[in-house]
């Protein structure tokens, strides 16, 4: 995809199998993180969600990052990434670090792999982590005001 595109533009270029997974994940994110805003990523149309900080993103494999080449093993895969994944409980090992320190991900190859209740639980946890960042920021600002 050349040039900056919107999320809707990006979605219109996806194969149907990826588009339905992205649509399902987007609806779950919107349901579970109502305070989060959806923003596109660096002109690629990748949906990122933030409130106090970046919370998560949905990245279809058909959208490549600048010089990346599509890994044949990831063709048709949609990634749900959690920007503060390292802080999440991950007791069941559903989130993959893959050598990253902070962002943890899940991969989906077909719509039936998306377990709504599992994803909701992860999104609610990610939202609570984000709310903790917001609370800490408010406390820090209040503390600075008291000192002056």
C-alpha positions as CSV (number, residue, x, y, z in Angstrom):
1,X,0.0,0.0,0.0
2,X,1.6,3.3,-1.1
3,X,0.9,6.5,0.8
4,X,-1.1,7.1,3.9
5,X,-4.4,5.2,4.1
6,X,-7.2,5.1,6.6
7,X,-8.3,2.0,8.5
8,X,-11.3,1.6,6.2
9,X,-9.0,1.9,3.2
10,X,-6.7,-0.8,4.6
11,X,-9.7,-3.1,5.4
12,X,-11.0,-2.8,1.8
13,X,-7.7,-4.2,0.5
14,X,-7.6,-7.3,2.7
15,X,-8.5,-10.8,1.7
16,X,-12.0,-11.7,3.1
17,X,-10.5,-14.2,5.6
18,X,-8.3,-11.5,7.2
19,X,-11.0,-8.8,7.0
20,X,-13.6,-10.8,9.0
21,X,-11.0,-11.5,11.7
22,X,-10.0,-7.9,11.9
23,X,-13.7,-6.8,12.0
24,X,-14.4,-9.3,14.9
25,X,-11.4,-8.2,16.9
26,X,-12.2,-4.5,16.3
27,X,-15.7,-5.0,17.6
28,X,-14.4,-6.8,20.7
29,X,-11.9,-4.0,21.4
30,X,-14.6,-1.4,21.0
31,X,-16.9,-3.3,23.3
32,X,-14.2,-4.0,26.0
33,X,-12.3,-0.7,25.9
34,X,-15.0,2.0,25.4
35,X,-12.7,4.8,26.6
36,X,-10.0,3.9,24.1
37,X,-9.7,5.8,20.8
38,X,-8.9,4.0,17.6
39,X,-6.0,5.5,15.6
40,X,-4.4,4.4,12.4
41,X,-0.7,3.6,12.5
42,X,1.9,5.5,10.5
43,X,-0.2,5.8,7.3
44,X,-0.6,2.0,7.0
45,X,-4.2,2.0,8.3
46,X,-3.3,-0.4,11.2
47,X,-5.8,0.1,14.0
48,X,-4.1,1.0,17.3
49,X,-6.1,1.6,20.5
50,X,-5.1,4.1,23.2
51,X,-6.5,5.8,26.3
52,X,-3.7,6.8,28.7
53,X,-1.1,4.9,26.6
54,X,-1.1,2.5,23.7
55,X,-3.1,-0.5,24.7
56,X,-3.3,-2.8,21.8
57,X,-3.4,-3.1,18.0
58,X,-4.7,-5.4,15.2
59,X,-2.3,-6.1,12.4
60,X,-3.3,-8.3,9.4
61,X,-0.3,-10.0,7.7
62,X,-1.3,-8.6,4.3
63,X,-0.1,-5.1,5.5
64,X,3.6,-5.1,5.5
65,X,5.9,-2.8,7.4
66,X,8.1,-0.8,5.0
67,X,10.8,-3.2,4.0
68,X,9.3,-6.4,5.5
69,X,8.6,-9.4,3.2
70,X,5.7,-11.6,4.0
71,X,6.7,-14.7,5.9
72,X,4.9,-17.5,4.1
73,X,4.1,-19.1,7.5
74,X,2.2,-15.9,8.4
75,X,0.2,-15.5,5.3
76,X,-3.4,-14.8,6.1
77,X,-2.6,-14.3,9.8
78,X,-4.0,-11.5,11.9
79,X,-2.1,-10.4,15.0
80,X,-3.6,-9.0,18.1
81,X,-0.8,-7.2,20.0
82,X,-0.9,-6.0,23.6
83,X,1.4,-3.0,24.1
84,X,1.9,-3.7,27.8
85,X,1.7,-7.4,27.4
86,X,4.7,-8.0,29.7
87,X,2.5,-6.7,32.6
88,X,-0.4,-9.1,31.8
89,X,-0.8,-12.3,33.9
90,X,-0.6,-14.7,30.9
91,X,-1.0,-17.7,33.1
92,X,-2.3,-19.8,30.2
93,X,0.6,-18.8,27.9
94,X,-1.7,-17.4,25.3
95,X,0.4,-14.3,24.7
96,X,3.7,-14.7,22.9
97,X,6.7,-12.5,23.6
98,X,8.9,-13.8,20.8
99,X,12.0,-12.1,22.1
100,X,10.2,-8.8,22.7
101,X,10.4,-7.1,26.1
102,X,7.1,-5.3,26.2
103,X,4.7,-6.1,23.4
104,X,3.1,-9.6,23.5
105,X,0.9,-11.0,20.7
106,X,-1.6,-13.6,19.6
107,X,-2.0,-14.9,16.1
108,X,-5.2,-16.0,14.4
109,X,-5.4,-17.9,11.2
110,X,-9.2,-18.3,11.0
111,X,-12.3,-16.7,12.6
112,X,-13.1,-19.8,14.7
113,X,-9.8,-19.4,16.6
114,X,-11.0,-16.2,18.1
115,X,-12.6,-17.1,21.5
116,X,-14.6,-14.0,22.4
117,X,-14.6,-14.7,26.1
118,X,-10.8,-15.2,26.2
119,X,-10.2,-12.1,24.1
120,X,-12.6,-10.1,26.3
121,X,-10.7,-11.2,29.5
122,X,-7.4,-10.1,27.9
123,X,-8.8,-6.8,26.8
124,X,-10.3,-6.0,30.2
125,X,-6.9,-6.8,31.8
126,X,-5.1,-4.6,29.3
127,X,-7.7,-1.8,30.0
128,X,-7.1,-2.1,33.8
129,X,-3.3,-1.8,33.2
130,X,-3.9,1.3,31.1
131,X,-6.2,2.7,33.9
132,X,-3.4,2.2,36.4
133,X,-1.1,4.3,34.2
134,X,-3.7,7.0,34.2
135,X,-4.2,6.9,37.9
136,X,-0.4,7.1,38.5
137,X,-0.2,10.1,36.1
138,X,-3.0,11.9,38.0
139,X,-1.3,11.2,41.4
140,X,2.0,12.4,40.1
141,X,0.4,15.7,38.9
142,X,-1.4,16.1,42.2
143,X,1.8,15.6,44.1
144,X,3.6,18.2,42.0
145,X,0.9,20.7,42.6
146,X,1.1,20.2,46.4
147,X,4.9,20.9,46.3
148,X,4.4,24.2,44.6
